[in-house]
Amino acid sequence: TEQFAARFAPAQSEVDTMDAYLRAAGLTVTGVSGTRQIVDATGTPAQVAAAFGTTLSRFHDTSTNRTFYANDNTVTLPASIAGLLSAVSGMNDLPAATPAAVPDGGSGPAGGHSPADYRSIYGMTDLESAANGTGETVGLFELDGFQQSDVNQFTKQFGLPALTPTVVPVDGGVSASASNLEDILDIDAVDALAPNAKQVVYEAPNTDAASADEVAKMASDNRIDVMSSSWLDGEACESATLDAMHNSIAQLVAQGVSVFSASGDWGGHGCGYLGDNTTVTVDFMASDPNVTGVGGTTLVNTTGTPEAYTSESCWNESATVTNTVNTRSGGGFSSIFAK
């Protein structure tokens, strides 16, 4: 699946021009986002080569033992169409993002923090009646699925109201993986502190094209008050969807949505999940100026009760980052967006 990612608020005539170019190249147009920023199309490798001036080959990454296909050289486009675009994505089948990890250590099962722990730790006990999510809708950006039975078990375990999140599949949606950690973690985290909020879980395949489609769908639906994402990728290894996602995030913010993202798991090496532990790069979406990046912290206490901590510091478990161990909260300066 290939994408033309248009600039913010394109005219319909520009979308029509992109559509006509794709069809003339023999590609099949499969959809246009509600924001008119993205046009999806499919085609054979030969059609892709003709339309975008590149060829597709299969590669093997020995550091991660991963085989994938990707374009051999930079996309080229005729002047008549290039000025309308910010990016062409979907040229590879690499995962577009990876989920952030969360350290544990609380009064819940297996040492996890309970909702009561969090409310006490962050001084929210007196706000439970006023700040419980009533009247708010939280949209979760996910690239995996979840089991409703896990949600049911969480609410039962901690005496929370029953919750059945609304699921919005994008690009066909995705079935829950064997671990399906990230979706359920995000759902439970929101439920722990805002149990009365509605939750809309957007789910798409873990590809760059589907990621851009998902954020565009969240913007065009215009049904959420808060967006949260724990999926991220270093700017230096981010695909061509970054600009398209930035445009959709800008529209969400213009609609009054507060957008939050985990800051990452590899400190200043945002491409660590790919085995790149040397390139200094910050993670996106946290680096976007319209997004509040939220880093992990470590709570230290000597009292034996999780909520009575004596200090709080940046989550940093090791001095060495590898492609198999998530060790520290992400951070850094963007090389794309101005301060």
LINCOR-V793346 format. One record per backbone hydrogen bond with DSSP energy under -0.5 kcal/mol. NH is the residue of the N-H (numbers start at 0). CO is the residue of the C=O. Records with the same first field share a line. If there is no record, write none. Layout:
NH = CO / CO
This chain:
1 = 40
2 = 88
3 = 38
4 = 2 / 86
5 = 3 / 36
6 = 83
9 = 6
13 = 10
14 = 10
15 = 11
16 = 12
17 = 13
18 = 14
19 = 15
20 = 16
21 = 17
22 = 18
23 = 19
24 = 20
25 = 22
26 = 21
27 = 41
28 = 26
29 = 39
30 = 39
32 = 37
35 = 32
38 = 3
39 = 30
40 = 1
41 = 27
47 = 43
48 = 44
49 = 45
50 = 46
51 = 47
52 = 48
53 = 48
56 = 69
58 = 67
60 = 65
61 = 59
63 = 60
64 = 60
65 = 60
67 = 58
69 = 56
71 = 54
75 = 51
80 = 77
81 = 77
82 = 78
83 = 80
84 = 81
85 = 4
86 = 4
88 = 2
92 = 68
97 = 231
99 = 229
104 = 110
105 = 110
107 = 111
110 = 107
111 = 108
117 = 113
118 = 114
119 = 115
120 = 116
121 = 117
122 = 119
123 = 118
124 = 118
126 = 123
127 = 124
129 = 126
130 = 126
135 = 132
137 = 197
138 = 136 / 225
139 = 137 / 199
140 = 227
141 = 139 / 201
144 = 174
147 = 145
149 = 146
150 = 146
151 = 147
152 = 148
153 = 149
154 = 150
155 = 151
156 = 152
157 = 153
158 = 155
159 = 154
165 = 198
167 = 165 / 200
168 = 166
169 = 202
172 = 169
183 = 179
184 = 180
185 = 181
186 = 182
187 = 183
188 = 184
189 = 185
190 = 186
191 = 187
192 = 188
193 = 189
195 = 131
196 = 131 / 193
197 = 135
199 = 137
200 = 165 / 198
201 = 139 / 199
202 = 167
203 = 141
206 = 204
210 = 206
211 = 207
212 = 208
213 = 209
214 = 210
215 = 211
216 = 212
217 = 213
218 = 214
219 = 215
220 = 216
221 = 217
224 = 136
225 = 136
226 = 257
227 = 138
228 = 259
229 = 140
231 = 97
232 = 283
233 = 269
234 = 281
236 = 233
237 = 233 / 234
241 = 238
243 = 239
244 = 240
245 = 241
246 = 242
247 = 243
248 = 244
249 = 245
250 = 246
251 = 247
252 = 248
253 = 249
254 = 250
255 = 252
256 = 251
257 = 224
258 = 256
259 = 226
260 = 291
261 = 228
262 = 293
266 = 327
268 = 265
269 = 267 / 280
271 = 268
273 = 270
274 = 271
275 = 270
276 = 274
280 = 267 / 278
283 = 232
286 = 282
287 = 284
290 = 287
291 = 258
292 = 290
293 = 260
294 = 292
297 = 312
299 = 310
307 = 304
308 = 306
309 = 299
310 = 299
312 = 297
314 = 295
315 = 313
316 = 326
321 = 324
326 = 264 / 324
327 = 264
328 = 314
329 = 263
330 = 266
